Amino acid sequence: MNEPGFGDPLSAAIEPDPLLARHAALFTRDAIPGPVLDLACGDGHNGLFLAARGLPVVLIDRSEEALARARRLARRAGVQAVFQAVDLEAGREDPLSPNAYGAVLVFRYLHRPLFPRIREALRRGGLLVYETFTTDQPRFGRPQNPDFLLQPGELLGWFEDWEILHTFEGVLDGPPRAVARLVCRKPG
């Protein structure tokens, strides 16, 4: 049986963020040592893209409205996933159990107390794909609150002892935005 991938109708129905699309070949059932967690998933397009490739995926967001959009997208694409409403900043529930996930995806979200928990939640050999805004972002628009903006080198600094597969920090076009990007693997 062929595994879904680029060009297949299932994965084509859901378009991921460009960073995940560029590194999608890393996400095969054999290469990922456990389920994928899409943290602060929004409409779920990144996690559901991987679910369409046959991976088990857990989508977490504090917004029931966002999760409802993610469920609709999953139904339209005919993919299965687990959906959980969790406020990661409230600290009442902790979905980041040690060694629980084979991969973690984080896009456009920053809550610094989660960095150590993300490190622990990934299994050995697990992948992290992270992209969020930096302190240069206010030049281009929101967010502008420094609590939600990475300092120069901050994202890489949290994971510099891991195998770095891709890193970028700077300004991207379409629309202009200042971001840090990281794709890395936990040492195994």
C-alpha positions as CSV (number, residue, x, y, z in Angstrom):
1,M,0.0,0.0,0.0
2,N,1.4,3.4,-0.9
3,E,1.6,6.0,1.8
4,P,-0.2,9.3,1.0
5,G,2.2,12.1,0.1
6,F,2.7,15.1,-2.1
7,G,0.6,14.9,-5.3
8,D,-1.9,12.5,-3.7
9,P,-5.5,13.8,-3.4
10,L,-5.6,13.5,0.4
11,S,-2.6,15.6,1.2
12,A,-3.4,18.0,-1.7
13,A,-6.7,18.9,-0.1
14,I,-4.9,20.5,2.8
15,E,-2.2,23.0,2.2
16,P,0.4,23.3,5.0
17,D,2.5,26.3,5.9
18,P,5.5,26.5,3.5
19,L,8.0,25.5,6.2
20,L,6.2,22.2,6.8
21,A,5.7,21.7,3.1
22,R,9.4,22.0,2.5
23,H,10.2,19.4,5.2
24,A,7.3,17.1,4.7
25,A,9.5,14.3,3.5
26,L,10.8,13.9,7.1
27,F,7.3,12.9,8.2
28,T,6.8,9.3,7.4
29,R,5.2,6.7,9.6
30,D,8.5,4.8,9.9
31,A,10.5,8.0,10.7
32,I,8.3,9.6,13.3
33,P,8.5,7.8,16.7
34,G,4.9,8.5,17.8
35,P,2.0,10.8,17.3
36,V,2.3,14.4,16.0
37,L,1.2,17.2,18.2
38,D,0.0,20.4,16.5
39,L,0.3,22.9,19.3
40,A,-2.0,26.0,19.2
41,C,-3.2,24.5,15.9
42,G,-5.7,27.2,14.8
43,D,-7.6,25.7,11.9
44,G,-5.4,22.6,12.0
45,H,-4.2,22.7,8.5
46,N,-0.6,21.7,9.4
47,G,-1.5,18.8,11.6
48,L,-4.3,17.7,9.2
49,F,-1.9,17.7,6.3
50,L,0.2,15.1,8.2
51,A,-2.9,13.2,9.2
52,A,-3.7,12.9,5.4
53,R,-0.2,11.4,5.0
54,G,-1.3,8.6,7.4
55,L,0.3,9.9,10.7
56,P,-1.6,10.0,14.0
57,V,-2.1,13.6,14.9
58,V,-3.4,15.4,18.1
59,L,-4.6,19.0,17.5
60,I,-4.6,21.3,20.5
61,D,-6.0,24.9,20.7
62,R,-7.7,26.9,23.5
63,S,-10.3,28.2,21.0
64,E,-13.3,26.0,20.5
65,E,-14.1,28.0,17.4
66,A,-10.6,27.2,15.9
67,L,-11.1,23.5,16.7
68,A,-14.6,23.6,15.1
69,R,-12.9,24.9,11.9
70,A,-10.3,22.2,12.2
71,R,-12.9,19.5,12.6
72,R,-14.7,20.8,9.5
73,L,-11.5,20.8,7.5
74,A,-10.8,17.2,8.7
75,R,-14.3,16.1,7.6
76,R,-14.0,17.7,4.2
77,A,-10.6,16.1,3.7
78,G,-11.7,12.7,5.1
79,V,-9.0,12.5,7.7
80,Q,-9.0,11.4,11.3
81,A,-7.3,13.3,14.2
82,V,-7.8,13.9,17.9
83,F,-9.0,17.4,18.9
84,Q,-8.4,18.8,22.4
85,A,-9.5,22.2,23.8
86,V,-6.6,23.2,26.1
87,D,-5.5,26.6,27.4
88,L,-1.8,26.0,27.4
89,E,-1.2,29.2,29.4
90,A,-3.6,28.5,32.2
91,G,-1.6,25.5,33.4
92,R,-4.7,23.5,34.5
93,E,-4.2,20.8,31.8
94,D,-0.8,19.7,30.5
95,P,-0.9,17.8,27.2
96,L,2.9,17.9,27.1
97,S,3.6,14.6,28.9
98,P,7.2,13.5,28.8
99,N,8.1,11.3,25.8
100,A,4.5,11.5,24.4
101,Y,5.1,12.7,20.9
102,G,7.1,11.8,17.8
103,A,6.8,15.4,16.4
104,V,5.6,18.8,17.6
105,L,4.4,21.5,15.3
106,V,4.2,25.2,16.5
107,F,3.2,28.0,14.1
108,R,2.6,31.7,15.1
109,Y,2.5,31.0,18.8
110,L,4.8,31.8,21.7
111,H,4.5,31.0,25.4
112,R,8.0,30.7,26.7
113,P,7.3,28.4,29.7
114,L,6.4,25.7,27.1
115,F,9.9,25.4,25.7
116,P,11.2,23.1,28.4
117,R,8.0,21.0,28.2
118,I,8.2,20.7,24.5
119,R,11.8,19.4,24.9
120,E,10.6,16.8,27.3
121,A,7.4,15.9,25.4
122,L,9.3,14.8,22.3
123,R,10.6,11.3,22.1
124,R,14.2,10.6,21.2
125,G,14.5,11.1,17.4
126,G,11.4,13.2,17.4
127,L,11.0,16.3,15.2
128,L,10.2,19.9,16.1
129,V,8.9,22.3,13.4
130,Y,8.6,25.8,14.9
131,E,7.9,29.2,13.3
132,T,6.9,32.4,15.1
133,F,7.4,36.1,15.1
134,T,10.5,38.0,16.2
135,T,11.1,41.4,17.8
136,D,11.4,42.9,14.3
137,Q,7.7,42.1,13.6
138,P,6.2,45.4,14.8
139,R,7.6,47.0,11.6
140,F,5.1,44.9,9.6
141,G,2.1,44.7,11.9
142,R,0.8,42.4,14.6
143,P,1.8,41.0,17.0
144,Q,3.5,43.8,18.7
145,N,3.5,42.7,22.3
146,P,7.1,41.7,23.2
147,D,5.7,38.7,25.2
148,F,4.7,37.2,21.8
149,L,8.0,38.0,20.0
150,L,11.2,36.0,20.0
151,Q,14.4,37.7,20.8
152,P,17.3,37.3,18.3
153,G,18.6,33.8,18.5
154,E,16.1,32.8,21.2
155,L,14.4,29.9,19.4
156,L,17.6,28.3,18.2
157,G,19.1,28.8,21.7
158,W,16.4,26.5,23.2
159,F,17.3,23.7,20.9
160,E,20.9,24.3,19.9
161,D,22.0,20.9,21.4
162,W,19.6,19.1,19.0
163,E,20.3,18.1,15.4
164,I,19.4,21.3,13.5
165,L,17.9,20.4,10.1
166,H,16.9,24.0,9.2
167,T,17.1,27.4,10.8
168,F,16.2,30.9,9.6
169,E,15.7,34.2,11.3
170,G,14.8,37.3,9.3
171,V,12.1,38.8,7.1
172,L,9.9,36.8,4.7
173,D,7.7,38.2,2.0
174,G,4.1,37.6,1.1
175,P,3.1,39.3,3.4
176,P,6.2,40.8,4.9
177,R,6.8,39.4,8.4
178,A,9.8,38.9,10.7
179,V,10.1,35.3,11.9
180,A,12.3,32.7,13.3
181,R,12.0,29.2,11.9
182,L,13.5,25.9,13.2
183,V,13.3,22.3,12.1
184,C,15.3,20.0,14.4
185,R,15.5,16.5,15.7
186,K,15.8,15.4,19.3
187,P,19.0,13.4,19.8
188,G,18.3,9.7,19.9
